[in-house]
Every structure is written in C-alpha cells, then in structure tokens.
Amino acid sequence: MAKILVVDDSGLARRTMRRILEETGGHEVIEAEDGILALEKYFLEKPRIVFLDLNMNGMHGIDVLKKIKEIDSNANIVIATADIQSSTRTMVEELGAAGFINKPYIRQQVGEVVNKILGKEAKR
C-alpha cells in the first residue's frame, strides 16, 4: 500500500483513478484539481507516486512535473493523459517522468505502472 497523489482537473478522472488504486492495491489516494494544489499536497504529504494530467486549467502538467522534480529529484511521477503523441511521451520521459499512461484508464495498466515503481523502490 502506498500514498498516491492524483492530479487532474476532471473530477470524473480523479474518481476513476481513485477507485482503481483503492480497489487494486488498497492505496491511500490524495487528490488535487490543479497544479498549484498539487505542489502544495506533494510538499505536505510526500506521496510515493503522483499521477499527473498534462492539460489542466492554470498551471500546465509539464510545469508541475518540472517543479516537483525540483523539489524532489526522486519523485515518481506518472503522466496520465489523453495526449497520445509520441513526442509528448518522449518529452516527459526526458523531464524525468517515471511512466506514461493514456486515458481512459485501464485497471491493469495502472496496476502494472504502480507495481513497477514500487518494485524499483523496494530494490533501493
């Protein structure tokens, strides 16, 4: 079980991800609906994984990714977006994203990403 931050301006997307994470791994889920709140919650809550949307009102997900990595270079950030462009995937990976999943969320894919990250952490 891990503490996971879900950042998305869509309430439906946050609820869907919460349900998947709670049902598949009993994870503790924290939510943020925008980038500023995400930075605050990351700093205060220290989640082990962040699922981060890119297209949000206010602060763009790329900027949130950069700021969190400045705060914690070891942060495990998974980009969770409807953007399917390979150039976007390459860019976020170069910025330090630990994973990339597309919407709509697939339970098995979310579980695999979480398990991969938690498995790497256990080996440290």
DOTORLO-824714 format. One record per residue (C-alpha): x, y, z; residue number from 1; residue in three letters. Coordinates in nm, 2 decimals. Layout:
N
@x=X | y=Y | z=Z | seq=NUM | type=ALA;
...
# end
This chain:
124
@x=0.00 | y=0.00 | z=0.00 | seq=1 | type=MET;
@x=0.13 | y=0.34 | z=-0.09 | seq=2 | type=ALA;
@x=0.02 | y=0.71 | z=-0.06 | seq=3 | type=LYS;
@x=-0.06 | y=0.83 | z=-0.42 | seq=4 | type=ILE;
@x=-0.14 | y=1.18 | z=-0.54 | seq=5 | type=LEU;
@x=-0.38 | y=1.21 | z=-0.83 | seq=6 | type=VAL;
@x=-0.37 | y=1.54 | z=-1.01 | seq=7 | type=VAL;
@x=-0.64 | y=1.62 | z=-1.27 | seq=8 | type=ASP;
@x=-0.89 | y=1.90 | z=-1.32 | seq=9 | type=ASP;
@x=-1.16 | y=1.64 | z=-1.41 | seq=10 | type=SER;
@x=-1.34 | y=1.52 | z=-1.11 | seq=11 | type=GLY;
@x=-1.45 | y=1.21 | z=-1.30 | seq=12 | type=LEU;
@x=-1.09 | y=1.12 | z=-1.39 | seq=13 | type=ALA;
@x=-0.98 | y=1.17 | z=-1.03 | seq=14 | type=ARG;
@x=-1.27 | y=0.95 | z=-0.90 | seq=15 | type=ARG;
@x=-1.19 | y=0.68 | z=-1.16 | seq=16 | type=THR;
@x=-0.83 | y=0.67 | z=-1.07 | seq=17 | type=MET;
@x=-0.91 | y=0.67 | z=-0.70 | seq=18 | type=ARG;
@x=-1.14 | y=0.37 | z=-0.74 | seq=19 | type=ARG;
@x=-0.88 | y=0.18 | z=-0.94 | seq=20 | type=ILE;
@x=-0.60 | y=0.25 | z=-0.69 | seq=21 | type=LEU;
@x=-0.81 | y=0.17 | z=-0.38 | seq=22 | type=GLU;
@x=-0.96 | y=-0.15 | z=-0.53 | seq=23 | type=GLU;
@x=-0.64 | y=-0.29 | z=-0.68 | seq=24 | type=THR;
@x=-0.39 | y=-0.21 | z=-0.41 | seq=25 | type=GLY;
@x=-0.56 | y=-0.06 | z=-0.11 | seq=26 | type=GLY;
@x=-0.36 | y=0.26 | z=-0.17 | seq=27 | type=HIS;
@x=-0.42 | y=0.58 | z=0.01 | seq=28 | type=GLU;
@x=-0.53 | y=0.84 | z=-0.25 | seq=29 | type=VAL;
@x=-0.49 | y=1.22 | z=-0.22 | seq=30 | type=ILE;
@x=-0.64 | y=1.44 | z=-0.49 | seq=31 | type=GLU;
@x=-0.56 | y=1.78 | z=-0.64 | seq=32 | type=ALA;
@x=-0.76 | y=1.95 | z=-0.91 | seq=33 | type=GLU;
@x=-0.49 | y=2.19 | z=-1.03 | seq=34 | type=ASP;
@x=-0.11 | y=2.23 | z=-1.04 | seq=35 | type=GLY;
@x=-0.07 | y=2.48 | z=-0.75 | seq=36 | type=ILE;
@x=-0.27 | y=2.25 | z=-0.52 | seq=37 | type=LEU;
@x=-0.07 | y=1.95 | z=-0.65 | seq=38 | type=ALA;
@x=0.26 | y=2.12 | z=-0.55 | seq=39 | type=LEU;
@x=0.13 | y=2.20 | z=-0.20 | seq=40 | type=GLU;
@x=0.00 | y=1.85 | z=-0.15 | seq=41 | type=LYS;
@x=0.32 | y=1.70 | z=-0.27 | seq=42 | type=TYR;
@x=0.53 | y=1.91 | z=-0.03 | seq=43 | type=PHE;
@x=0.30 | y=1.84 | z=0.26 | seq=44 | type=LEU;
@x=0.20 | y=1.47 | z=0.20 | seq=45 | type=GLU;
@x=0.52 | y=1.33 | z=0.04 | seq=46 | type=LYS;
@x=0.33 | y=1.07 | z=-0.18 | seq=47 | type=PRO;
@x=0.53 | y=0.78 | z=-0.32 | seq=48 | type=ARG;
@x=0.36 | y=0.82 | z=-0.66 | seq=49 | type=ILE;
@x=0.20 | y=1.10 | z=-0.85 | seq=50 | type=VAL;
@x=-0.04 | y=1.05 | z=-1.14 | seq=51 | type=PHE;
@x=-0.04 | y=1.38 | z=-1.33 | seq=52 | type=LEU;
@x=-0.26 | y=1.51 | z=-1.61 | seq=53 | type=ASP;
@x=-0.10 | y=1.74 | z=-1.86 | seq=54 | type=LEU;
@x=-0.39 | y=1.96 | z=-1.97 | seq=55 | type=ASN;
@x=-0.53 | y=2.15 | z=-1.67 | seq=56 | type=MET;
@x=-0.66 | y=2.50 | z=-1.60 | seq=57 | type=ASN;
@x=-0.39 | y=2.73 | z=-1.47 | seq=58 | type=GLY;
@x=-0.06 | y=2.55 | z=-1.44 | seq=59 | type=MET;
@x=0.02 | y=2.30 | z=-1.71 | seq=60 | type=HIS;
@x=0.12 | y=1.95 | z=-1.61 | seq=61 | type=GLY;
@x=0.46 | y=1.99 | z=-1.77 | seq=62 | type=ILE;
@x=0.53 | y=2.28 | z=-1.54 | seq=63 | type=ASP;
@x=0.40 | y=2.08 | z=-1.24 | seq=64 | type=VAL;
@x=0.63 | y=1.79 | z=-1.34 | seq=65 | type=LEU;
@x=0.93 | y=2.02 | z=-1.35 | seq=66 | type=LYS;
@x=0.85 | y=2.19 | z=-1.02 | seq=67 | type=LYS;
@x=0.80 | y=1.86 | z=-0.84 | seq=68 | type=ILE;
@x=1.13 | y=1.73 | z=-0.98 | seq=69 | type=LYS;
@x=1.30 | y=2.04 | z=-0.85 | seq=70 | type=GLU;
@x=1.16 | y=1.97 | z=-0.50 | seq=71 | type=ILE;
@x=1.24 | y=1.60 | z=-0.52 | seq=72 | type=ASP;
@x=1.45 | y=1.46 | z=-0.80 | seq=73 | type=SER;
@x=1.35 | y=1.11 | z=-0.69 | seq=74 | type=ASN;
@x=0.98 | y=1.18 | z=-0.73 | seq=75 | type=ALA;
@x=0.78 | y=0.90 | z=-0.91 | seq=76 | type=ASN;
@x=0.56 | y=1.09 | z=-1.15 | seq=77 | type=ILE;
@x=0.34 | y=0.91 | z=-1.40 | seq=78 | type=VAL;
@x=0.18 | y=1.12 | z=-1.67 | seq=79 | type=ILE;
@x=-0.18 | y=1.02 | z=-1.71 | seq=80 | type=ALA;
@x=-0.32 | y=1.20 | z=-2.01 | seq=81 | type=THR;
@x=-0.54 | y=1.18 | z=-2.32 | seq=82 | type=ALA;
@x=-0.25 | y=1.31 | z=-2.53 | seq=83 | type=ASP;
@x=-0.13 | y=1.02 | z=-2.74 | seq=84 | type=ILE;
@x=0.15 | y=1.19 | z=-2.93 | seq=85 | type=GLN;
@x=0.48 | y=1.01 | z=-2.91 | seq=86 | type=SER;
@x=0.67 | y=1.34 | z=-2.89 | seq=87 | type=SER;
@x=0.48 | y=1.43 | z=-2.57 | seq=88 | type=THR;
@x=0.58 | y=1.09 | z=-2.42 | seq=89 | type=ARG;
@x=0.94 | y=1.14 | z=-2.51 | seq=90 | type=THR;
@x=0.94 | y=1.49 | z=-2.37 | seq=91 | type=MET;
@x=0.80 | y=1.40 | z=-2.03 | seq=92 | type=VAL;
@x=1.03 | y=1.10 | z=-2.00 | seq=93 | type=GLU;
@x=1.33 | y=1.33 | z=-2.07 | seq=94 | type=GLU;
@x=1.20 | y=1.55 | z=-1.79 | seq=95 | type=LEU;
@x=1.20 | y=1.26 | z=-1.55 | seq=96 | type=GLY;
@x=0.86 | y=1.11 | z=-1.56 | seq=97 | type=ALA;
@x=0.86 | y=0.75 | z=-1.43 | seq=98 | type=ALA;
@x=0.58 | y=0.64 | z=-1.65 | seq=99 | type=GLY;
@x=0.31 | y=0.74 | z=-1.90 | seq=100 | type=PHE;
@x=-0.05 | y=0.61 | z=-1.93 | seq=101 | type=ILE;
@x=-0.33 | y=0.72 | z=-2.16 | seq=102 | type=ASN;
@x=-0.69 | y=0.79 | z=-2.08 | seq=103 | type=LYS;
@x=-0.93 | y=0.63 | z=-2.05 | seq=104 | type=PRO;
@x=-0.76 | y=0.44 | z=-1.76 | seq=105 | type=TYR;
@x=-0.72 | y=0.07 | z=-1.79 | seq=106 | type=ILE;
@x=-0.71 | y=-0.10 | z=-1.45 | seq=107 | type=ARG;
@x=-0.44 | y=-0.35 | z=-1.55 | seq=108 | type=GLN;
@x=-0.22 | y=-0.08 | z=-1.69 | seq=109 | type=GLN;
@x=-0.25 | y=0.14 | z=-1.38 | seq=110 | type=VAL;
@x=-0.17 | y=-0.16 | z=-1.16 | seq=111 | type=GLY;
@x=0.14 | y=-0.25 | z=-1.37 | seq=112 | type=GLU;
@x=0.28 | y=0.10 | z=-1.35 | seq=113 | type=VAL;
@x=0.23 | y=0.12 | z=-0.97 | seq=114 | type=VAL;
@x=0.38 | y=-0.22 | z=-0.92 | seq=115 | type=ASN;
@x=0.68 | y=-0.14 | z=-1.14 | seq=116 | type=LYS;
@x=0.75 | y=0.18 | z=-0.94 | seq=117 | type=ILE;
@x=0.70 | y=0.02 | z=-0.60 | seq=118 | type=LEU;
@x=0.92 | y=-0.27 | z=-0.71 | seq=119 | type=GLY;
@x=1.20 | y=-0.04 | z=-0.81 | seq=120 | type=LYS;
@x=1.17 | y=0.15 | z=-0.47 | seq=121 | type=GLU;
@x=1.20 | y=-0.18 | z=-0.28 | seq=122 | type=ALA;
@x=1.53 | y=-0.26 | z=-0.46 | seq=123 | type=LYS;
@x=1.69 | y=0.07 | z=-0.35 | seq=124 | type=ARG;
# end
